[in-house]
Amino acid sequence: MTAQDDQGPDAPAAGPRDPVFDGPPLSLEEELAAARAEPAPGPSIETVNESLADGVNRCPKCGSTDVRLRGSTGMLVCLFCRHEWQEARVEEELGLGEGIDDLRGTVIASGAEQIAADAEDVVTLTCDGCGADVVIDTAHAMNARCHWCRHTLNVNRRTPNGAVPDAVLPFRLTRDEAVEKIREFAGKRRLFAHPRFKKEFVPENVLGVYLPYLVVDARAEASYVGTGEVQTRRWTEKTGDNTTTYYAADVYRVDRSVAFTVDDLTMEGAADRASFDGSTTNNIVNTILPFDTKNAVRWNASYMVGFTSEKRDLDVAQLQPKLEDQLLSIGRSQVHGSLDRFDRGVRWEGEKVDVGGSRWVSMYLPVWIYSYFQENTKMLHYIAVNARTGETMGSVPVSQWRLFAAALTVGTFLEGVAGAILVGMS
């Protein structure tokens, strides 16, 4: 096999080498340090919703705090005066759909700022309506109702520590619609599903939850170096009863670089969800992406009424390495179209990414979740529904004896087919 440069078959032989960059050559350690260097901080984006600054969710028309989300429309509705409204979309309100090509450094919205290390999950709020003290467990909810005057309170004023998101994507599917999606998903797997799972399905256990995400816009340049092969000849040789196929190929050094931008890349904001440790829940939630984040609105705790939530516990600095990995993957897909000539493929041997600028926004995304605990295996199963698109995925407890019976039946059938073929040939 011969080694040649990617620029042409007549180029002088050369082995794989690092991509060429301006300036003096860098050592491997210097290149890695430069690739992992955190960009300079950029201007922050202030996203505090001033209408919630006093910690009470009020109807803008009558001042009532009895406000709910109408899932069918995505609008907030006052249960006192019936006024309906929606917070402004952050895409236009904060200019998040613009200027990605001009991003410099790391721009962090106020809701995505570093979470205070001393922030407590359980906080006590004083109701502005009657003065009563109300406790909120911010690990599971971002609002509560005063048990005396029924005012709906939120944590905006008490928790300026990055725990309050910049934006929220309201639920669109109702609970009834989610239940039907889950029934349909489980129904398609009823042949092997455990009988108790079907019998014990309880729609009341379908819960709406807001999961924390960081939504990122980024401008990046990625470079890759490796070797690609172009087959020139192929032949087969037989030695006794053994047949061996050989090939000859020209080996090229391949250098590729690409500049690109990404818009609304979603990254899990909770450590439990961001860990790909084989957890059933993590795998399931990731399979119901993407969300229509362009329709997210400014944070208002009234969207949370009737739903639970998880709290963000990952900061931007902790997610930078994962962002770089995802950008490298996106870059590889961008250069894939230029590799058609290498019919035996390309093996990348070095890669790096330079994140010229990024913009981070904290956002709550809506999911319907049904959980079922399988007693005999002590396994917790989940079915999740994207509350915007209806995409559904989950795990269903399987009846082992049904699987065995099905395998036995298929095996018997295949044996019968094979027997019939042999009889027909005799």
BAKERO-892094 format. One record per residue (C-alpha): residue number from 1; residue in three letters; x, y, z. Coordinates in Angstrom, 2 decimals. Layout:
residues N
> resi_resn_xx_yy_zz
> NUM_ala_X_Y_Z
...
END
This chain:
residues 426
> resi_resn_xx_yy_zz
> 1_met_0.00_0.00_0.00
> 2_thr_1.24_3.52_-0.75
> 3_ala_0.82_6.64_1.36
> 4_gln_-0.15_9.82_-0.46
> 5_asp_-1.44_13.30_0.41
> 6_asp_-5.13_14.17_0.15
> 7_gln_-4.39_16.93_-2.36
> 8_gly_-3.71_14.49_-5.19
> 9_pro_-2.42_11.03_-6.05
> 10_asp_0.85_12.44_-7.45
> 11_ala_1.73_14.29_-4.27
> 12_pro_4.83_13.12_-2.37
> 13_ala_4.29_10.40_0.21
> 14_ala_3.46_11.68_3.66
> 15_gly_2.17_10.20_6.87
> 16_pro_-0.52_11.68_9.12
> 17_arg_0.43_14.99_10.66
> 18_asp_-1.27_17.70_12.70
> 19_pro_-3.42_20.31_10.96
> 20_val_-1.54_23.45_9.89
> 21_phe_-2.34_26.58_11.92
> 22_asp_-1.01_30.12_11.84
> 23_gly_1.89_30.97_14.11
> 24_pro_4.71_28.91_15.57
> 25_pro_4.16_25.17_16.00
> 26_leu_2.65_24.08_19.30
> 27_ser_3.46_21.04_21.36
> 28_leu_0.75_18.44_21.93
> 29_glu_0.29_19.67_25.50
> 30_glu_-0.04_23.27_24.30
> 31_glu_-2.60_22.30_21.65
> 32_leu_-4.71_20.41_24.18
> 33_ala_-4.52_23.33_26.60
> 34_ala_-5.54_25.77_23.88
> 35_ala_-8.43_23.57_22.79
> 36_arg_-9.72_23.26_26.35
> 37_ala_-9.12_26.89_27.30
> 38_glu_-12.25_28.58_28.51
> 39_pro_-13.23_31.52_26.23
> 40_ala_-13.15_34.98_27.70
> 41_pro_-16.40_35.95_29.40
> 42_gly_-18.79_37.94_27.25
> 43_pro_-21.60_40.31_28.22
> 44_ser_-24.29_38.72_30.37
> 45_ile_-27.99_38.75_29.45
> 46_glu_-30.38_40.02_32.11
> 47_thr_-33.56_37.93_32.01
> 48_val_-35.28_38.69_35.33
> 49_asn_-39.03_39.00_34.84
> 50_glu_-39.83_42.23_36.71
> 51_ser_-43.53_41.35_36.96
> 52_leu_-42.53_38.55_39.36
> 53_ala_-40.02_40.53_41.38
> 54_asp_-42.23_40.63_44.50
> 55_gly_-42.46_36.84_44.60
> 56_val_-46.19_36.68_43.78
> 57_asn_-47.68_35.47_40.49
> 58_arg_-50.43_37.94_39.58
> 59_cys_-52.83_38.27_36.68
> 60_pro_-51.78_41.45_34.80
> 61_lys_-55.45_42.45_34.41
> 62_cys_-57.05_41.95_37.83
> 63_gly_-54.16_41.09_40.14
> 64_ser_-55.49_37.67_41.14
> 65_thr_-52.90_34.97_41.86
> 66_asp_-55.21_32.11_40.90
> 67_val_-53.47_31.51_37.57
> 68_arg_-53.11_28.26_35.64
> 69_leu_-51.68_27.04_32.36
> 70_arg_-54.22_26.06_29.72
> 71_gly_-52.39_23.17_28.13
> 72_ser_-54.42_23.09_24.94
> 73_thr_-53.34_26.63_24.03
> 74_gly_-50.12_27.12_26.02
> 75_met_-51.66_30.28_27.47
> 76_leu_-51.91_31.36_31.08
> 77_val_-55.47_31.88_32.26
> 78_cys_-56.70_33.77_35.32
> 79_leu_-59.36_31.68_37.02
> 80_phe_-60.93_34.84_38.51
> 81_cys_-61.38_37.18_35.52
> 82_arg_-60.73_34.57_32.76
> 83_his_-58.05_36.77_31.20
> 84_glu_-55.60_34.82_29.02
> 85_trp_-52.09_35.85_28.12
> 86_gln_-48.64_34.51_27.39
> 87_glu_-45.22_35.75_28.37
> 88_ala_-43.07_37.11_25.53
> 89_arg_-41.03_34.60_23.54
> 90_val_-37.38_34.82_24.59
> 91_glu_-36.26_34.38_20.99
> 92_glu_-37.48_37.93_20.21
> 93_glu_-37.49_39.40_23.72
> 94_leu_-33.81_38.66_24.39
> 95_gly_-32.58_38.54_20.80
> 96_leu_-31.50_34.91_21.10
> 97_gly_-32.10_34.13_17.45
> 98_glu_-29.60_36.74_16.29
> 99_gly_-25.88_37.36_16.25
> 100_ile_-24.60_33.77_16.49
> 101_asp_-21.97_34.55_13.81
> 102_asp_-20.74_37.44_15.95
> 103_leu_-20.55_35.67_19.31
> 104_arg_-17.35_36.33_21.25
> 105_gly_-16.42_34.68_24.53
> 106_thr_-18.92_33.02_26.84
> 107_val_-22.22_34.89_27.15
> 108_ile_-24.34_33.65_30.06
> 109_ala_-27.93_34.68_30.75
> 110_ser_-28.73_35.51_34.37
> 111_gly_-30.70_32.29_34.88
> 112_ala_-27.73_30.20_33.72
> 113_glu_-25.22_31.84_36.05
> 114_gln_-23.23_29.79_38.51
> 115_ile_-25.40_28.31_41.23
> 116_ala_-24.48_29.60_44.68
> 117_ala_-22.64_26.90_46.60
> 118_asp_-24.50_27.71_49.80
> 119_ala_-27.96_27.71_48.21
> 120_glu_-30.41_25.52_50.11
> 121_asp_-33.07_23.38_48.48
> 122_val_-35.67_24.22_51.13
> 123_val_-36.42_27.93_51.42
> 124_thr_-38.98_29.84_53.45
> 125_leu_-40.91_32.68_51.82
> 126_thr_-43.02_35.31_53.51
> 127_cys_-46.33_35.79_51.71
> 128_asp_-46.81_39.44_50.71
> 129_gly_-50.56_38.92_50.87
> 130_cys_-51.02_37.91_54.51
> 131_gly_-47.54_37.63_56.01
> 132_ala_-47.59_33.87_56.53
> 133_asp_-44.41_31.83_56.10
> 134_val_-44.52_29.29_53.27
> 135_val_-41.88_26.61_52.67
> 136_ile_-40.82_25.61_49.14
> 137_asp_-38.61_22.65_48.33
> 138_thr_-36.85_24.06_45.26
> 139_ala_-35.41_20.64_44.40
> 140_his_-38.90_19.59_43.25
> 141_ala_-40.97_22.75_42.75
> 142_met_-40.46_26.43_41.99
> 143_asn_-43.72_27.71_43.45
> 144_ala_-46.22_27.07_46.24
> 145_arg_-49.58_28.38_47.45
> 146_cys_-50.03_30.19_50.71
> 147_his_-52.20_27.96_52.89
> 148_trp_-53.99_30.99_54.37
> 149_cys_-54.74_33.48_51.59
> 150_arg_-54.13_31.13_48.60
> 151_his_-51.65_33.48_46.93
> 152_thr_-49.34_31.63_44.53
> 153_leu_-45.75_32.39_45.48
> 154_asn_-42.56_31.90_43.47
> 155_val_-38.88_31.81_44.34
> 156_asn_-37.73_34.68_42.12
> 157_arg_-36.98_37.06_44.93
> 158_arg_-35.52_34.57_47.37
> 159_thr_-33.28_32.53_45.09
> 160_pro_-31.02_34.78_42.96
> 161_asn_-28.52_31.93_42.62
> 162_gly_-28.95_30.64_39.10
> 163_ala_-31.66_28.20_40.14
> 164_val_-34.45_30.26_38.57
> 165_pro_-34.41_29.65_34.78
> 166_asp_-34.43_32.29_32.06
> 167_ala_-37.21_30.68_30.06
> 168_val_-39.83_27.95_30.09
> 169_leu_-41.41_25.95_27.29
> 170_pro_-45.06_25.44_28.33
> 171_phe_-46.85_22.10_28.22
> 172_arg_-48.87_21.60_25.04
> 173_leu_-50.18_18.05_25.45
> 174_thr_-52.78_17.59_28.16
> 175_arg_-52.65_14.74_30.66
> 176_asp_-55.40_12.88_28.78
> 177_glu_-53.43_13.14_25.55
> 178_ala_-50.29_11.91_27.31
> 179_val_-52.19_8.96_28.79
> 180_glu_-53.36_7.97_25.30
> 181_lys_-49.81_8.21_23.97
> 182_ile_-48.59_5.95_26.76
> 183_arg_-51.45_3.47_26.22
> 184_glu_-50.63_3.36_22.52
> 185_phe_-46.91_2.84_23.21
> 186_ala_-47.54_0.03_25.69
> 187_gly_-50.25_-1.49_23.48
> 188_lys_-47.80_-2.03_20.63
> 189_arg_-45.70_-4.11_23.03
> 190_arg_-48.53_-6.03_24.68
> 191_leu_-47.44_-9.34_23.15
> 192_phe_-44.41_-9.55_25.45
> 193_ala_-45.51_-7.14_28.21
> 194_his_-45.93_-8.51_31.70
> 195_pro_-49.66_-9.10_32.48
> 196_arg_-49.42_-7.18_35.77
> 197_phe_-48.11_-4.11_33.95
> 198_lys_-51.20_-3.99_31.73
> 199_lys_-53.54_-4.74_34.62
> 200_glu_-52.03_-2.20_37.01
> 201_phe_-51.73_0.73_34.60
> 202_val_-52.90_3.79_36.58
> 203_pro_-53.39_7.00_34.54
> 204_glu_-53.21_9.05_37.75
> 205_asn_-49.53_8.12_37.97
> 206_val_-48.77_10.01_34.75
> 207_leu_-47.03_13.14_36.04
> 208_gly_-46.01_16.33_34.31
> 209_val_-42.48_17.49_35.11
> 210_tyr_-40.28_20.32_33.92
> 211_leu_-36.68_19.22_33.37
> 212_pro_-33.79_21.71_33.51
> 213_tyr_-31.72_22.27_30.37
> 214_leu_-29.11_24.73_29.20
> 215_val_-29.77_25.84_25.62
> 216_val_-26.62_26.89_23.77
> 217_asp_-25.82_28.91_20.66
> 218_ala_-22.20_28.62_19.56
> 219_arg_-19.70_29.63_16.90
> 220_ala_-16.86_27.15_16.41
> 221_glu_-14.06_25.95_14.17
> 222_ala_-13.10_22.27_14.14
> 223_ser_-10.06_20.58_12.59
> 224_tyr_-9.45_16.90_11.90
> 225_val_-6.45_14.90_10.70
> 226_gly_-6.33_11.23_9.76
> 227_thr_-5.77_8.68_7.02
> 228_gly_-8.08_7.64_4.21
> 229_glu_-7.85_4.69_1.84
> 230_val_-8.79_4.43_-1.85
> 231_gln_-8.93_0.86_-3.09
> 232_thr_-6.94_0.20_-6.28
> 233_arg_-7.25_-3.57_-6.63
> 234_arg_-9.02_-6.53_-5.07
> 235_trp_-8.36_-10.27_-5.57
> 236_thr_-9.00_-13.67_-4.02
> 237_glu_-6.50_-16.47_-3.41
> 238_lys_-7.36_-20.06_-2.53
> 239_thr_-5.13_-22.32_-0.45
> 240_gly_-6.60_-25.78_-0.01
> 241_asp_-10.14_-25.34_1.31
> 242_asn_-9.45_-21.80_2.52
> 243_thr_-10.21_-18.69_0.46
> 244_thr_-8.65_-15.32_1.34
> 245_thr_-9.54_-11.97_-0.17
> 246_tyr_-6.84_-9.29_-0.47
> 247_tyr_-6.92_-5.66_-1.52
> 248_ala_-4.45_-2.95_-2.43
> 249_ala_-5.11_0.70_-1.67
> 250_asp_-3.51_4.12_-1.81
> 251_val_-3.30_5.65_1.66
> 252_tyr_-3.80_9.41_1.87
> 253_arg_-3.25_11.87_4.64
> 254_val_-6.57_13.67_5.19
> 255_asp_-6.82_17.17_6.68
> 256_arg_-10.20_18.80_7.15
> 257_ser_-11.36_21.97_8.88
> 258_val_-14.77_23.57_9.08
> 259_ala_-16.29_26.70_10.61
> 260_phe_-19.92_26.48_11.67
> 261_thr_-22.57_27.73_14.08
> 262_val_-25.13_25.86_16.14
> 263_asp_-28.48_27.22_17.23
> 264_asp_-30.37_25.99_20.32
> 265_leu_-28.27_22.97_21.23
> 266_thr_-29.92_21.44_24.32
> 267_met_-27.79_20.13_27.18
> 268_glu_-29.06_18.52_30.38
> 269_gly_-28.82_20.83_33.38
> 270_ala_-29.14_18.13_36.05
> 271_ala_-26.20_15.83_36.80
> 272_asp_-28.42_12.76_37.10
> 273_arg_-29.81_13.32_33.60
> 274_ala_-26.49_14.27_32.01
> 275_ser_-24.81_11.04_33.11
> 276_phe_-24.85_8.28_30.48
> 277_asp_-24.35_5.52_33.01
> 278_gly_-26.85_3.11_31.49
> 279_ser_-29.73_4.63_33.44
> 280_thr_-33.04_3.76_31.82
> 281_thr_-34.48_7.19_32.63
> 282_asn_-31.61_9.10_31.02
> 283_asn_-31.72_7.04_27.84
> 284_ile_-35.49_7.43_27.56
> 285_val_-35.56_11.21_28.12
> 286_asn_-32.83_11.73_25.52
> 287_thr_-34.75_9.75_22.89
> 288_ile_-37.76_12.11_22.99
> 289_leu_-35.68_15.12_21.93
> 290_pro_-35.79_17.61_20.26
> 291_phe_-38.06_20.28_21.73
> 292_asp_-39.29_23.35_19.84
> 293_thr_-37.21_25.65_22.01
> 294_lys_-37.87_28.57_19.65
> 295_asn_-41.32_28.83_21.28
> 296_ala_-39.99_29.15_24.83
> 297_val_-41.26_32.15_26.78
> 298_arg_-39.91_34.27_29.60
> 299_trp_-39.93_32.59_32.96
> 300_asn_-43.16_32.85_34.92
> 301_ala_-43.78_30.49_37.85
> 302_ser_-47.47_30.31_36.91
> 303_tyr_-46.49_27.88_34.15
> 304_met_-45.36_25.51_36.92
> 305_val_-48.69_25.28_38.74
> 306_gly_-49.88_21.67_38.72
> 307_phe_-46.49_20.30_37.63
> 308_thr_-43.33_19.22_39.39
> 309_ser_-39.81_20.18_38.40
> 310_glu_-36.19_19.25_38.86
> 311_lys_-33.55_21.73_39.88
> 312_arg_-30.52_22.58_37.76
> 313_asp_-27.27_21.62_39.49
> 314_leu_-24.75_21.86_36.64
> 315_asp_-22.97_25.11_35.78
> 316_val_-21.69_26.30_32.41
> 317_ala_-18.08_25.51_33.32
> 318_gln_-18.99_21.89_34.08
> 319_leu_-20.71_21.51_30.70
> 320_gln_-17.95_23.09_28.57
> 321_pro_-16.18_19.73_27.89
> 322_lys_-19.47_18.13_26.84
> 323_leu_-20.20_21.10_24.55
> 324_glu_-16.82_20.65_22.88
> 325_asp_-17.46_16.94_22.37
> 326_gln_-20.81_17.66_20.75
> 327_leu_-19.32_20.38_18.55
> 328_leu_-16.61_17.95_17.41
> 329_ser_-19.33_15.46_16.50
> 330_ile_-21.24_18.13_14.56
> 331_gly_-18.02_19.13_12.78
> 332_arg_-17.36_15.53_11.74
> 333_ser_-20.80_15.36_10.18
> 334_gln_-20.10_18.63_8.35
> 335_val_-16.95_17.32_6.67
> 336_his_-18.38_13.86_5.94
> 337_gly_-19.63_14.92_2.51
> 338_ser_-16.08_15.65_1.35
> 339_leu_-14.86_12.10_2.01
> 340_asp_-16.72_10.21_-0.72
> 341_arg_-13.55_9.41_-2.68
> 342_phe_-12.20_7.29_0.18
> 343_asp_-14.14_4.15_-0.59
> 344_arg_-12.44_2.24_2.21
> 345_gly_-13.16_4.95_4.75
> 346_val_-11.25_7.49_6.82
> 347_arg_-9.76_6.94_10.26
> 348_trp_-9.47_10.18_12.25
> 349_glu_-6.34_10.27_14.39
> 350_gly_-6.48_13.80_15.76
> 351_glu_-9.12_16.47_16.22
> 352_lys_-9.61_19.74_18.02
> 353_val_-12.23_22.46_18.30
> 354_asp_-11.96_26.18_18.96
> 355_val_-15.14_27.65_20.47
> 356_gly_-14.97_31.27_19.40
> 357_gly_-18.16_32.24_21.20
> 358_ser_-21.11_30.71_22.99
> 359_arg_-24.37_31.89_24.54
> 360_trp_-26.03_29.97_27.38
> 361_val_-29.67_30.20_28.48
> 362_ser_-31.32_28.18_31.25
> 363_met_-34.66_26.68_30.25
> 364_tyr_-37.31_24.32_31.63
> 365_leu_-38.63_21.76_29.11
> 366_pro_-41.89_19.79_29.66
> 367_val_-42.19_15.99_29.88
> 368_trp_-45.00_13.62_30.88
> 369_ile_-43.63_10.60_32.76
> 370_tyr_-45.21_7.32_33.81
> 371_ser_-43.28_5.02_36.13
> 372_tyr_-43.90_1.40_37.06
> 373_phe_-41.97_-0.68_39.62
> 374_gln_-41.57_-4.33_38.65
> 375_glu_-41.58_-6.32_41.87
> 376_asn_-39.94_-9.54_40.70
> 377_thr_-36.91_-7.80_39.16
> 378_lys_-36.87_-4.74_41.46
> 379_met_-36.60_-2.58_38.35
> 380_leu_-38.24_0.80_37.84
> 381_his_-39.60_1.28_34.31
> 382_tyr_-40.42_4.63_32.68
> 383_ile_-42.42_5.83_29.72
> 384_ala_-41.80_9.47_28.78
> 385_val_-43.78_11.72_26.45
> 386_asn_-42.44_14.93_24.94
> 387_ala_-45.17_17.33_26.08
> 388_arg_-44.72_19.45_22.95
> 389_thr_-44.35_16.97_20.08
> 390_gly_-45.92_13.82_21.53
> 391_glu_-42.77_11.76_20.86
> 392_thr_-42.94_8.77_23.20
> 393_met_-40.35_6.29_24.40
> 394_gly_-39.99_4.01_27.39
> 395_ser_-39.29_0.61_28.85
> 396_val_-41.99_-1.98_29.44
> 397_pro_-41.58_-4.92_31.86
> 398_val_-41.34_-8.12_29.86
> 399_ser_-42.88_-11.49_30.64
> 400_gln_-40.02_-13.98_30.43
> 401_trp_-42.21_-16.99_29.75
> 402_arg_-43.85_-15.18_26.82
> 403_leu_-40.44_-14.39_25.35
> 404_phe_-39.41_-18.03_25.78
> 405_ala_-42.64_-19.27_24.19
> 406_ala_-42.19_-16.90_21.25
> 407_ala_-38.58_-17.99_20.75
> 408_leu_-39.63_-21.64_20.93
> 409_thr_-42.40_-21.05_18.41
> 410_val_-40.06_-19.26_15.99
> 411_gly_-37.45_-22.00_16.37
> 412_thr_-40.02_-24.72_15.68
> 413_phe_-41.29_-22.82_12.65
> 414_leu_-37.78_-22.41_11.21
> 415_glu_-37.06_-26.11_11.76
> 416_gly_-40.27_-26.95_9.91
> 417_val_-39.34_-24.69_7.00
> 418_ala_-35.85_-26.22_6.80
> 419_gly_-37.36_-29.75_6.87
> 420_ala_-39.76_-28.87_4.09
> 421_ile_-36.91_-27.51_1.95
> 422_leu_-34.86_-30.66_2.47
> 423_val_-37.80_-32.89_1.59
> 424_gly_-38.43_-30.85_-1.55
> 425_met_-34.79_-31.22_-2.58
> 426_ser_-34.62_-35.00_-2.02
END
